[in-house]
């Protein structure tokens, strides 16, 4: 299980994303960023940051 904690990416947010695959986790993170934080476009820089804080559970 891949886990992303929104706070680890740099947002003041208690959100936690859990998904079976990295691809699924990244898609869920992008959707969360748009809905919860108003991020219009998830840049390559943001994806790199997300991948760097993603953990395995």
PDB file of N, CA, C and O in Angstrom:
ATOM      1  N   UNK A   1       0.846  -1.175   0.000  1.00  0.00           N
ATOM      2  CA  UNK A   1       0.000   0.000   0.000  1.00  0.00           C
ATOM      3  C   UNK A   1       0.892   1.239   0.000  1.00  0.00           C
ATOM      4  O   UNK A   1       1.783   1.369   0.839  1.00  0.00           O
ATOM      5  N   UNK A   2       0.650   2.141  -0.938  1.00  0.00           N
ATOM      6  CA  UNK A   2       1.371   3.416  -1.015  1.00  0.00           C
ATOM      7  C   UNK A   2       0.629   4.449  -0.172  1.00  0.00           C
ATOM      8  O   UNK A   2      -0.599   4.528  -0.214  1.00  0.00           O
ATOM      9  N   UNK A   3       1.384   5.242   0.595  1.00  0.00           N
ATOM     10  CA  UNK A   3       0.781   6.227   1.489  1.00  0.00           C
ATOM     11  C   UNK A   3       1.421   7.588   1.247  1.00  0.00           C
ATOM     12  O   UNK A   3       2.644   7.714   1.182  1.00  0.00           O
ATOM     13  N   UNK A   4       0.569   8.607   1.115  1.00  0.00           N
ATOM     14  CA  UNK A   4       1.027   9.990   0.975  1.00  0.00           C
ATOM     15  C   UNK A   4       0.319  10.805   2.049  1.00  0.00           C
ATOM     16  O   UNK A   4      -0.910  10.810   2.131  1.00  0.00           O
ATOM     17  N   UNK A   5       1.105  11.490   2.869  1.00  0.00           N
ATOM     18  CA  UNK A   5       0.544  12.406   3.862  1.00  0.00           C
ATOM     19  C   UNK A   5       0.665  13.808   3.292  1.00  0.00           C
ATOM     20  O   UNK A   5       1.762  14.275   2.986  1.00  0.00           O
ATOM     21  N   UNK A   6      -0.456  14.462   3.155  1.00  0.00           N
ATOM     22  CA  UNK A   6      -0.492  15.783   2.533  1.00  0.00           C
ATOM     23  C   UNK A   6       0.469  16.754   3.228  1.00  0.00           C
ATOM     24  O   UNK A   6       1.136  17.546   2.562  1.00  0.00           O
ATOM     25  N   UNK A   7       0.541  16.698   4.529  1.00  0.00           N
ATOM     26  CA  UNK A   7       1.433  17.592   5.283  1.00  0.00           C
ATOM     27  C   UNK A   7       2.891  17.389   4.886  1.00  0.00           C
ATOM     28  O   UNK A   7       3.678  18.336   4.905  1.00  0.00           O
ATOM     29  N   UNK A   8       3.257  16.156   4.526  1.00  0.00           N
ATOM     30  CA  UNK A   8       4.635  15.872   4.111  1.00  0.00           C
ATOM     31  C   UNK A   8       4.983  16.537   2.786  1.00  0.00           C
ATOM     32  O   UNK A   8       6.156  16.757   2.481  1.00  0.00           O
ATOM     33  N   UNK A   9       3.961  16.854   2.004  1.00  0.00           N
ATOM     34  CA  UNK A   9       4.176  17.513   0.718  1.00  0.00           C
ATOM     35  C   UNK A   9       4.332  19.021   0.910  1.00  0.00           C
ATOM     36  O   UNK A   9       4.840  19.716   0.029  1.00  0.00           O
ATOM     37  N   UNK A  10       3.893  19.520   2.062  1.00  0.00           N
ATOM     38  CA  UNK A  10       4.071  20.941   2.354  1.00  0.00           C
ATOM     39  C   UNK A  10       2.785  21.697   2.621  1.00  0.00           C
ATOM     40  O   UNK A  10       2.809  22.909   2.834  1.00  0.00           O
ATOM     41  N   UNK A  11       1.666  20.998   2.612  1.00  0.00           N
ATOM     42  CA  UNK A  11       0.385  21.647   2.881  1.00  0.00           C
ATOM     43  C   UNK A  11       0.035  21.503   4.358  1.00  0.00           C
ATOM     44  O   UNK A  11       0.401  20.515   4.995  1.00  0.00           O
ATOM     45  N   UNK A  12      -0.671  22.487   4.897  1.00  0.00           N
ATOM     46  CA  UNK A  12      -1.177  22.404   6.263  1.00  0.00           C
ATOM     47  C   UNK A  12      -2.498  21.654   6.196  1.00  0.00           C
ATOM     48  O   UNK A  12      -3.574  22.253   6.206  1.00  0.00           O
ATOM     49  N   UNK A  13      -2.395  20.325   6.127  1.00  0.00           N
ATOM     50  CA  UNK A  13      -3.560  19.497   5.844  1.00  0.00           C
ATOM     51  C   UNK A  13      -3.356  18.124   6.479  1.00  0.00           C
ATOM     52  O   UNK A  13      -2.279  17.540   6.363  1.00  0.00           O
ATOM     53  N   UNK A  14      -4.379  17.609   7.144  1.00  0.00           N
ATOM     54  CA  UNK A  14      -4.266  16.287   7.767  1.00  0.00           C
ATOM     55  C   UNK A  14      -4.558  15.136   6.804  1.00  0.00           C
ATOM     56  O   UNK A  14      -4.579  13.978   7.222  1.00  0.00           O
ATOM     57  N   UNK A  15      -4.782  15.432   5.535  1.00  0.00           N
ATOM     58  CA  UNK A  15      -5.158  14.418   4.556  1.00  0.00           C
ATOM     59  C   UNK A  15      -4.109  13.326   4.383  1.00  0.00           C
ATOM     60  O   UNK A  15      -2.907  13.594   4.371  1.00  0.00           O
ATOM     61  N   UNK A  16      -4.589  12.086   4.247  1.00  0.00           N
ATOM     62  CA  UNK A  16      -3.731  10.937   3.989  1.00  0.00           C
ATOM     63  C   UNK A  16      -4.337  10.152   2.839  1.00  0.00           C
ATOM     64  O   UNK A  16      -5.524   9.824   2.852  1.00  0.00           O
ATOM     65  N   UNK A  17      -3.517   9.856   1.853  1.00  0.00           N
ATOM     66  CA  UNK A  17      -3.952   9.096   0.686  1.00  0.00           C
ATOM     67  C   UNK A  17      -3.320   7.718   0.754  1.00  0.00           C
ATOM     68  O   UNK A  17      -2.118   7.582   0.986  1.00  0.00           O
ATOM     69  N   UNK A  18      -4.141   6.699   0.548  1.00  0.00           N
ATOM     70  CA  UNK A  18      -3.644   5.323   0.520  1.00  0.00           C
ATOM     71  C   UNK A  18      -4.152   4.662  -0.747  1.00  0.00           C
ATOM     72  O   UNK A  18      -5.336   4.746  -1.073  1.00  0.00           O
ATOM     73  N   UNK A  19      -3.246   4.004  -1.460  1.00  0.00           N
ATOM     74  CA  UNK A  19      -3.613   3.344  -2.712  1.00  0.00           C
ATOM     75  C   UNK A  19      -2.724   2.132  -2.914  1.00  0.00           C
ATOM     76  O   UNK A  19      -1.649   2.030  -2.323  1.00  0.00           O
ATOM     77  N   UNK A  20      -3.179   1.220  -3.749  1.00  0.00           N
ATOM     78  CA  UNK A  20      -2.440  -0.008  -4.023  1.00  0.00           C
ATOM     79  C   UNK A  20      -1.174   0.244  -4.842  1.00  0.00           C
ATOM     80  O   UNK A  20      -0.150  -0.404  -4.624  1.00  0.00           O
ATOM     81  N   UNK A  21      -1.246   1.184  -5.783  1.00  0.00           N
ATOM     82  CA  UNK A  21      -0.106   1.415  -6.670  1.00  0.00           C
ATOM     83  C   UNK A  21       0.336   2.874  -6.611  1.00  0.00           C
ATOM     84  O   UNK A  21      -0.424   3.751  -6.198  1.00  0.00           O
ATOM     85  N   UNK A  22       1.573   3.118  -7.030  1.00  0.00           N
ATOM     86  CA  UNK A  22       2.083   4.486  -7.088  1.00  0.00           C
ATOM     87  C   UNK A  22       1.245   5.325  -8.038  1.00  0.00           C
ATOM     88  O   UNK A  22       0.916   6.471  -7.731  1.00  0.00           O
ATOM     89  N   UNK A  23       0.899   4.766  -9.182  1.00  0.00           N
ATOM     90  CA  UNK A  23       0.106   5.485 -10.190  1.00  0.00           C
ATOM     91  C   UNK A  23      -1.240   5.927  -9.611  1.00  0.00           C
ATOM     92  O   UNK A  23      -1.664   7.068  -9.798  1.00  0.00           O
ATOM     93  N   UNK A  24      -1.900   5.013  -8.910  1.00  0.00           N
ATOM     94  CA  UNK A  24      -3.189   5.319  -8.297  1.00  0.00           C
ATOM     95  C   UNK A  24      -3.031   6.386  -7.205  1.00  0.00           C
ATOM     96  O   UNK A  24      -3.852   7.298  -7.102  1.00  0.00           O
ATOM     97  N   UNK A  25      -1.990   6.269  -6.403  1.00  0.00           N
ATOM     98  CA  UNK A  25      -1.746   7.245  -5.334  1.00  0.00           C
ATOM     99  C   UNK A  25      -1.497   8.633  -5.909  1.00  0.00           C
ATOM    100  O   UNK A  25      -2.011   9.624  -5.391  1.00  0.00           O
ATOM    101  N   UNK A  26      -0.716   8.704  -6.972  1.00  0.00           N
ATOM    102  CA  UNK A  26      -0.434   9.996  -7.609  1.00  0.00           C
ATOM    103  C   UNK A  26      -1.708  10.616  -8.181  1.00  0.00           C
ATOM    104  O   UNK A  26      -1.916  11.824  -8.064  1.00  0.00           O
ATOM    105  N   UNK A  27      -2.556   9.800  -8.795  1.00  0.00           N
ATOM    106  CA  UNK A  27      -3.815  10.310  -9.355  1.00  0.00           C
ATOM    107  C   UNK A  27      -4.715  10.838  -8.238  1.00  0.00           C
ATOM    108  O   UNK A  27      -5.343  11.888  -8.379  1.00  0.00           O
ATOM    109  N   UNK A  28      -4.769  10.104  -7.132  1.00  0.00           N
ATOM    110  CA  UNK A  28      -5.588  10.540  -5.996  1.00  0.00           C
ATOM    111  C   UNK A  28      -5.021  11.812  -5.379  1.00  0.00           C
ATOM    112  O   UNK A  28      -5.777  12.692  -4.969  1.00  0.00           O
ATOM    113  N   UNK A  29      -3.702  11.916  -5.310  1.00  0.00           N
ATOM    114  CA  UNK A  29      -3.065  13.114  -4.765  1.00  0.00           C
ATOM    115  C   UNK A  29      -3.351  14.327  -5.641  1.00  0.00           C
ATOM    116  O   UNK A  29      -3.613  15.417  -5.132  1.00  0.00           O
ATOM    117  N   UNK A  30      -3.300  14.141  -6.947  1.00  0.00           N
ATOM    118  CA  UNK A  30      -3.589  15.243  -7.869  1.00  0.00           C
ATOM    119  C   UNK A  30      -5.033  15.717  -7.699  1.00  0.00           C
ATOM    120  O   UNK A  30      -5.299  16.918  -7.682  1.00  0.00           O
ATOM    121  N   UNK A  31      -5.949  14.778  -7.577  1.00  0.00           N
ATOM    122  CA  UNK A  31      -7.358  15.126  -7.387  1.00  0.00           C
ATOM    123  C   UNK A  31      -7.548  15.863  -6.063  1.00  0.00           C
ATOM    124  O   UNK A  31      -8.266  16.861  -6.006  1.00  0.00           O
ATOM    125  N   UNK A  32      -6.914  15.380  -5.005  1.00  0.00           N
ATOM    126  CA  UNK A  32      -7.003  16.026  -3.693  1.00  0.00           C
ATOM    127  C   UNK A  32      -6.437  17.442  -3.754  1.00  0.00           C
ATOM    128  O   UNK A  32      -7.032  18.375  -3.214  1.00  0.00           O
ATOM    129  N   UNK A  33      -5.293  17.602  -4.408  1.00  0.00           N
ATOM    130  CA  UNK A  33      -4.665  18.915  -4.517  1.00  0.00           C
ATOM    131  C   UNK A  33      -5.590  19.917  -5.206  1.00  0.00           C
ATOM    132  O   UNK A  33      -5.669  21.077  -4.803  1.00  0.00           O
ATOM    133  N   UNK A  34      -6.283  19.465  -6.239  1.00  0.00           N
ATOM    134  CA  UNK A  34      -7.203  20.341  -6.969  1.00  0.00           C
ATOM    135  C   UNK A  34      -8.413  20.702  -6.121  1.00  0.00           C
ATOM    136  O   UNK A  34      -8.798  21.868  -6.036  1.00  0.00           O
ATOM    137  N   UNK A  35      -9.014  19.686  -5.489  1.00  0.00           N
ATOM    138  CA  UNK A  35     -10.250  19.912  -4.737  1.00  0.00           C
ATOM    139  C   UNK A  35     -10.013  20.616  -3.403  1.00  0.00           C
ATOM    140  O   UNK A  35     -10.759  21.528  -3.046  1.00  0.00           O
ATOM    141  N   UNK A  36      -8.999  20.208  -2.673  1.00  0.00           N
ATOM    142  CA  UNK A  36      -8.797  20.730  -1.321  1.00  0.00           C
ATOM    143  C   UNK A  36      -7.914  21.968  -1.270  1.00  0.00           C
ATOM    144  O   UNK A  36      -8.043  22.790  -0.364  1.00  0.00           O
ATOM    145  N   UNK A  37      -7.011  22.102  -2.249  1.00  0.00           N
ATOM    146  CA  UNK A  37      -6.024  23.174  -2.157  1.00  0.00           C
ATOM    147  C   UNK A  37      -6.030  24.120  -3.354  1.00  0.00           C
ATOM    148  O   UNK A  37      -5.218  25.042  -3.412  1.00  0.00           O
ATOM    149  N   UNK A  38      -6.928  23.906  -4.303  1.00  0.00           N
ATOM    150  CA  UNK A  38      -7.044  24.809  -5.443  1.00  0.00           C
ATOM    151  C   UNK A  38      -5.866  24.762  -6.403  1.00  0.00           C
ATOM    152  O   UNK A  38      -5.636  25.710  -7.153  1.00  0.00           O
ATOM    153  N   UNK A  39      -5.122  23.669  -6.383  1.00  0.00           N
ATOM    154  CA  UNK A  39      -3.983  23.528  -7.299  1.00  0.00           C
ATOM    155  C   UNK A  39      -4.539  23.197  -8.684  1.00  0.00           C
ATOM    156  O   UNK A  39      -5.120  22.131  -8.892  1.00  0.00           O
ATOM    157  N   UNK A  40      -4.357  24.113  -9.616  1.00  0.00           N
ATOM    158  CA  UNK A  40      -4.909  23.933 -10.956  1.00  0.00           C
ATOM    159  C   UNK A  40      -4.154  22.876 -11.765  1.00  0.00           C
ATOM    160  O   UNK A  40      -4.753  22.051 -12.455  1.00  0.00           O
ATOM    161  N   UNK A  41      -2.830  22.924 -11.661  1.00  0.00           N
ATOM    162  CA  UNK A  41      -2.011  21.992 -12.439  1.00  0.00           C
ATOM    163  C   UNK A  41      -0.950  21.393 -11.519  1.00  0.00           C
ATOM    164  O   UNK A  41      -0.214  22.113 -10.844  1.00  0.00           O
ATOM    165  N   UNK A  42      -0.885  20.072 -11.508  1.00  0.00           N
ATOM    166  CA  UNK A  42       0.127  19.392 -10.709  1.00  0.00           C
ATOM    167  C   UNK A  42       1.381  19.280 -11.579  1.00  0.00           C
ATOM    168  O   UNK A  42       1.450  18.462 -12.496  1.00  0.00           O
ATOM    169  N   UNK A  43       2.355  20.110 -11.272  1.00  0.00           N
ATOM    170  CA  UNK A  43       3.575  20.179 -12.086  1.00  0.00           C
ATOM    171  C   UNK A  43       4.475  18.975 -11.827  1.00  0.00           C
ATOM    172  O   UNK A  43       4.274  18.216 -10.879  1.00  0.00           O
ATOM    173  N   UNK A  44       5.454  18.824 -12.683  1.00  0.00           N
ATOM    174  CA  UNK A  44       6.447  17.752 -12.522  1.00  0.00           C
ATOM    175  C   UNK A  44       7.175  17.919 -11.191  1.00  0.00           C
ATOM    176  O   UNK A  44       7.536  16.932 -10.550  1.00  0.00           O
ATOM    177  N   UNK A  45       7.388  19.157 -10.779  1.00  0.00           N
ATOM    178  CA  UNK A  45       8.057  19.437  -9.500  1.00  0.00           C
ATOM    179  C   UNK A  45       7.228  18.907  -8.325  1.00  0.00           C
ATOM    180  O   UNK A  45       7.773  18.326  -7.387  1.00  0.00           O
ATOM    181  N   UNK A  46       5.922  19.109  -8.384  1.00  0.00           N
ATOM    182  CA  UNK A  46       5.038  18.613  -7.325  1.00  0.00           C
ATOM    183  C   UNK A  46       5.017  17.088  -7.321  1.00  0.00           C
ATOM    184  O   UNK A  46       5.054  16.473  -6.256  1.00  0.00           O
ATOM    185  N   UNK A  47       4.958  16.480  -8.487  1.00  0.00           N
ATOM    186  CA  UNK A  47       4.978  15.012  -8.579  1.00  0.00           C
ATOM    187  C   UNK A  47       6.264  14.463  -7.974  1.00  0.00           C
ATOM    188  O   UNK A  47       6.233  13.464  -7.254  1.00  0.00           O
ATOM    189  N   UNK A  48       7.385  15.100  -8.258  1.00  0.00           N
ATOM    190  CA  UNK A  48       8.672  14.672  -7.688  1.00  0.00           C
ATOM    191  C   UNK A  48       8.634  14.771  -6.175  1.00  0.00           C
ATOM    192  O   UNK A  48       9.108  13.868  -5.485  1.00  0.00           O
ATOM    193  N   UNK A  49       8.079  15.851  -5.648  1.00  0.00           N
ATOM    194  CA  UNK A  49       7.970  16.028  -4.201  1.00  0.00           C
ATOM    195  C   UNK A  49       7.082  14.940  -3.589  1.00  0.00           C
ATOM    196  O   UNK A  49       7.421  14.352  -2.562  1.00  0.00           O
ATOM    197  N   UNK A  50       5.953  14.684  -4.232  1.00  0.00           N
ATOM    198  CA  UNK A  50       5.024  13.651  -3.737  1.00  0.00           C
ATOM    199  C   UNK A  50       5.723  12.299  -3.703  1.00  0.00           C
ATOM    200  O   UNK A  50       5.631  11.575  -2.712  1.00  0.00           O
ATOM    201  N   UNK A  51       6.421  11.958  -4.782  1.00  0.00           N
ATOM    202  CA  UNK A  51       7.119  10.670  -4.833  1.00  0.00           C
ATOM    203  C   UNK A  51       8.185  10.568  -3.742  1.00  0.00           C
ATOM    204  O   UNK A  51       8.430   9.486  -3.208  1.00  0.00           O
ATOM    205  N   UNK A  52       8.817  11.699  -3.413  1.00  0.00           N
ATOM    206  CA  UNK A  52       9.886  11.665  -2.417  1.00  0.00           C
ATOM    207  C   UNK A  52       9.373  11.429  -1.002  1.00  0.00           C
ATOM    208  O   UNK A  52      10.124  10.960  -0.147  1.00  0.00           O
ATOM    209  N   UNK A  53       8.096  11.748  -0.739  1.00  0.00           N
ATOM    210  CA  UNK A  53       7.538  11.559   0.596  1.00  0.00           C
ATOM    211  C   UNK A  53       6.600  10.352   0.679  1.00  0.00           C
ATOM    212  O   UNK A  53       6.116  10.016   1.760  1.00  0.00           O
ATOM    213  N   UNK A  54       6.347   9.706  -0.446  1.00  0.00           N
ATOM    214  CA  UNK A  54       5.474   8.536  -0.471  1.00  0.00           C
ATOM    215  C   UNK A  54       6.135   7.386   0.291  1.00  0.00           C
ATOM    216  O   UNK A  54       7.317   7.098   0.106  1.00  0.00           O
ATOM    217  N   UNK A  55       5.350   6.741   1.146  1.00  0.00           N
ATOM    218  CA  UNK A  55       5.869   5.616   1.917  1.00  0.00           C
ATOM    219  C   UNK A  55       5.112   4.340   1.575  1.00  0.00           C
ATOM    220  O   UNK A  55       4.074   4.369   0.914  1.00  0.00           O
ATOM    221  N   UNK A  56       5.646   3.245   2.029  1.00  0.00           N
ATOM    222  CA  UNK A  56       5.037   1.931   1.823  1.00  0.00           C
ATOM    223  C   UNK A  56       4.471   1.461   3.157  1.00  0.00           C
ATOM    224  O   UNK A  56       5.144   1.529   4.185  1.00  0.00           O
ATOM    225  N   UNK A  57       3.240   0.988   3.134  1.00  0.00           N
ATOM    226  CA  UNK A  57       2.608   0.503   4.358  1.00  0.00           C
ATOM    227  C   UNK A  57       2.239  -0.944   4.221  1.00  0.00           C
ATOM    228  O   UNK A  57       1.693  -1.533   5.154  1.00  0.00           O
TER     229      UNK A  57
END
